[in-house]
Amino acid sequence: MEYKGVMVFAEQEESVIHPVTFELLGKGRELADRLGVELTSVLLGDGVGDKATILIHHGADKVYLFEDQSLKEFDPLRYKENIVPLLRDVKPEAFLIGATRVGRTLAPRIAAALRTGLTADCTDLDLDEEGNLIQIRPAFSGNIMARIRTRTRPQIATVRYKVMKPAEPNPERRGEVIKRDVKVIEDSGLRILKKEPGKGVDLTEAEVIVSCGRGVKSREDLVIFKELAALLGGVFGSSRPLVDCGWVEREHQVGFSGNIVKPKVYIACGISGSPQHLFGMRDSDIIIAINKDPSAPIFSVADYGFVGDIYEIVPILIKKIKEQRRTAKNLKFLQHGT
Ligand SMILES: Cc1cc2nc3c(=O)[nH]c(=O)nc-3n(C[C@H](O)[C@H](O)[C@H](O)COP(=O)(O)OP(=O)(O)OC[C@H]3O[C@@H](n4cnc5c(N)ncnc54)[C@H](O)[C@@H]3O)c2cc1C
């Protein structure tokens, strides 16, 4: 009974709030309103104080702010050592964290320190009639949706990015920013030697994705599908087998154990449509499937389906797009000339 309220971990990197935070605030607000409790958020960093207001605009009633040079970069130990005492003090009944790399690193450490349960990779959250948090996530390779209730408090859940609607900001919303004393840990054992820039592939933000599956016969053939992706201003995706055999890097994988994507257009080339693959792309706005097997399950989610050989259809698509672009360019040239 002493645990009350919903708290959201506000993830930031270089003072930019990760969008999963706004999704958690949206869901957190809904749960807090149903329970008749406060929605709070915790923000750690260096020089991030002005971001607290953004969290309030997105639904938080209070923001607990930890600001110190030692928290400039994400460090699981330093973050944990500040969040755990806060949770002991504030005692929220639910604590929500994004299932990002940061969240997945941090959440188990916090749960272990508090000796409480943790449900990882949730895709939805609900409440039962007693007000317990129902943590919904796929189980058995995505074939069933498990509804999990944690007996211990706080109930901690990591939630996948892009599965919930982000909260709409309201600049009129007012709330409280509470500065907390930072427990400074001089040496956490972690040292950042160098920051490697990412490869620049972010499937979760892509508007167009051209994905390949086991219908592709050789690694060399991938260029055809990469070319189509580039022509459409999109990115290249893949089903898991091509990642497992080393043809494609893991960040391109779509599905249950890869990225959940929601592009405007998703083109699946030689992908059968296993439950694990569909899990990651079924919410795309328009799905186009190319498969030589008319009974392939991918057609059950496709808006447009081509029954045929990817080696025939994709080169025709590329040719047509190039032709159209050339015609449009010539037309522009003629119009400009007259
Ligand atoms: C725990 C777990 C997690 C998983 N996570 C993922 C995940 O995140 N993402 C994922 O994708 N999978 C995942 N899988 C694997 C998944 O179960 C399937 O094995 C995988 O999705 C199949 O990939 P595929 O469709 O490329 O291959 P296949 O199922 O072999 O399908 C190939 C398709 O290509 C078609 N085809 C063949 N040649 C051509 C051609 N020339 N032209 C047109 N069509 C052609 C065939 O008709 C067939 O439908 C996971 C599995 C497990 C157990």
Ligand as a Chemical Component Dictionary entry (heavy atoms), coordinates in Angstrom:
data_LIG
# 
_chem_comp.id                   LIG 
_chem_comp.type                 NON-POLYMER 
_chem_comp.pdbx_formal_charge   0 
_chem_comp.three_letter_code    LIG 
# 
loop_
_chem_comp_atom.comp_id 
_chem_comp_atom.atom_id 
_chem_comp_atom.alt_atom_id 
_chem_comp_atom.type_symbol 
_chem_comp_atom.charge 
_chem_comp_atom.model_Cartn_x 
_chem_comp_atom.model_Cartn_y 
_chem_comp_atom.model_Cartn_z 
_chem_comp_atom.pdbx_ordinal 
LIG C1  C1  C 0 13.330 -16.791 -30.931 1  
LIG C2  C2  C 0 13.316 -16.499 -32.407 2  
LIG C3  C3  C 0 13.471 -15.201 -32.824 3  
LIG C4  C4  C 0 13.437 -14.894 -34.198 4  
LIG N1  N1  N 0 13.571 -13.600 -34.580 5  
LIG C5  C5  C 0 13.466 -13.301 -35.893 6  
LIG C6  C6  C 0 13.529 -11.942 -36.325 7  
LIG O1  O1  O 0 13.715 -11.006 -35.545 8  
LIG N2  N2  N 0 13.395 -11.697 -37.643 9  
LIG C7  C7  C 0 13.194 -12.683 -38.583 10 
LIG O2  O2  O 0 13.074 -12.376 -39.778 11 
LIG N3  N3  N 0 13.166 -13.979 -38.175 12 
LIG C8  C8  C 0 13.311 -14.308 -36.880 13 
LIG N4  N4  N 0 13.301 -15.614 -36.506 14 
LIG C9  C9  C 0 13.366 -16.657 -37.573 15 
LIG C10 C10 C 0 11.998 -16.981 -38.169 16 
LIG O3  O3  O 0 11.387 -17.998 -37.421 17 
LIG C11 C11 C 0 12.126 -17.451 -39.635 18 
LIG O4  O4  O 0 12.997 -18.548 -39.690 19 
LIG C12 C12 C 0 12.649 -16.367 -40.578 20 
LIG O5  O5  O 0 11.904 -15.188 -40.424 21 
LIG C13 C13 C 0 12.528 -16.851 -42.021 22 
LIG O6  O6  O 0 13.180 -15.939 -42.847 23 
LIG P1  P1  P 0 12.837 -15.852 -44.386 24 
LIG O7  O7  O 0 11.392 -15.480 -44.564 25 
LIG O8  O8  O 0 13.850 -14.977 -45.029 26 
LIG O9  O9  O 0 13.129 -17.339 -44.920 27 
LIG P2  P2  P 0 12.135 -18.477 -45.353 28 
LIG O10 O10 O 0 11.101 -18.740 -44.354 29 
LIG O11 O11 O 0 12.984 -19.627 -45.809 30 
LIG O12 O12 O 0 11.384 -17.861 -46.634 31 
LIG C14 C14 C 0 11.989 -17.600 -47.847 32 
LIG C15 C15 C 0 10.880 -17.189 -48.813 33 
LIG O13 O13 O 0 11.449 -16.774 -50.032 34 
LIG C16 C16 C 0 10.604 -17.210 -51.072 35 
LIG N5  N5  N 0 11.447 -17.292 -52.273 36 
LIG C17 C17 C 0 12.479 -18.129 -52.506 37 
LIG N6  N6  N 0 13.069 -17.830 -53.704 38 
LIG C18 C18 C 0 12.365 -16.783 -54.205 39 
LIG C19 C19 C 0 12.478 -16.030 -55.392 40 
LIG N7  N7  N 0 13.459 -16.246 -56.296 41 
LIG N8  N8  N 0 11.568 -15.039 -55.604 42 
LIG C20 C20 C 0 10.574 -14.786 -54.720 43 
LIG N9  N9  N 0 10.440 -15.468 -53.572 44 
LIG C21 C21 C 0 11.331 -16.455 -53.312 45 
LIG C22 C22 C 0 10.063 -18.548 -50.617 46 
LIG O14 O14 O 0 8.833  -18.824 -51.273 47 
LIG C23 C23 C 0 9.888  -18.301 -49.128 48 
LIG O15 O15 O 0 8.565  -17.859 -48.843 49 
LIG C24 C24 C 0 13.307 -15.936 -35.149 50 
LIG C25 C25 C 0 13.154 -17.246 -34.704 51 
LIG C26 C26 C 0 13.166 -17.535 -33.357 52 
LIG C27 C27 C 0 12.992 -18.962 -32.902 53 
# 
loop_
_chem_comp_bond.comp_id 
_chem_comp_bond.atom_id_1 
_chem_comp_bond.atom_id_2 
_chem_comp_bond.value_order 
_chem_comp_bond.pdbx_ordinal 
LIG C1  C2  SING 1  
LIG C2  C3  SING 2  
LIG C2  C26 DOUB 3  
LIG C3  C4  DOUB 4  
LIG C4  N1  SING 5  
LIG C4  C24 SING 6  
LIG N1  C5  DOUB 7  
LIG C5  C6  SING 8  
LIG C5  C8  SING 9  
LIG C6  O1  DOUB 10 
LIG C6  N2  SING 11 
LIG N2  C7  SING 12 
LIG C7  O2  DOUB 13 
LIG C7  N3  SING 14 
LIG N3  C8  DOUB 15 
LIG C8  N4  SING 16 
LIG N4  C9  SING 17 
LIG N4  C24 SING 18 
LIG C9  C10 SING 19 
LIG C10 O3  SING 20 
LIG C10 C11 SING 21 
LIG C11 O4  SING 22 
LIG C11 C12 SING 23 
LIG C12 O5  SING 24 
LIG C12 C13 SING 25 
LIG C13 O6  SING 26 
LIG O6  P1  SING 27 
LIG P1  O7  DOUB 28 
LIG P1  O8  SING 29 
LIG P1  O9  SING 30 
LIG O9  P2  SING 31 
LIG P2  O10 DOUB 32 
LIG P2  O11 SING 33 
LIG P2  O12 SING 34 
LIG O12 C14 SING 35 
LIG C14 C15 SING 36 
LIG C15 O13 SING 37 
LIG C15 C23 SING 38 
LIG O13 C16 SING 39 
LIG C16 N5  SING 40 
LIG C16 C22 SING 41 
LIG N5  C17 SING 42 
LIG N5  C21 SING 43 
LIG C17 N6  DOUB 44 
LIG N6  C18 SING 45 
LIG C18 C19 SING 46 
LIG C18 C21 DOUB 47 
LIG C19 N7  SING 48 
LIG C19 N8  DOUB 49 
LIG N8  C20 SING 50 
LIG C20 N9  DOUB 51 
LIG N9  C21 SING 52 
LIG C22 O14 SING 53 
LIG C22 C23 SING 54 
LIG C23 O15 SING 55 
LIG C24 C25 DOUB 56 
LIG C25 C26 SING 57 
LIG C26 C27 SING 58 
# 
